[in-house]
Amino acid sequence: MTNEITTAYEPIDLCACFDMIFDPPAAVIKKWEKEWEERFIANKERGYYGTELDGTLYYYNGNTRTKVTEFFSPNGQTLDKVIENLVRFAAGSTVSANNSMNC
């Protein structure tokens, strides 16, 4: 046997494994910021969809979480047709079905 000390059985600091060794270059950080702004700020779209571990789909916007329970059928009516039907229904008999709702 030799007098060498082995470290094979010493505890490992797992947190140290995930520390960044270096800061990313400034160009990379600017690129990330630009992508973030293009994706969220410029489009003013801060909401996103997320699926929980149980498979439930939620829509997140700010501090609001909304459970998604209904979807439009891909073979169904378009959104503008649904809104047109809603307006006609709300107006009752005062709007003729023959009149176009186009502005």
BELKAKA-V540279 format. One record per helix or strand. SS is the DSSP state (H for helix, E for strand). FROM is the first residue (numbers start at 1). LEN is the number of residues. Records with the same first field share a line. If there is no record, write none. Layout:
# BELKAKA-V540279
SS: FROM-LEN ; FROM-LEN
This chain:
# BELKAKA-V540279
H: 14-4 ; 26-16 ; 79-16
E: 48-4 ; 57-5 ; 64-4
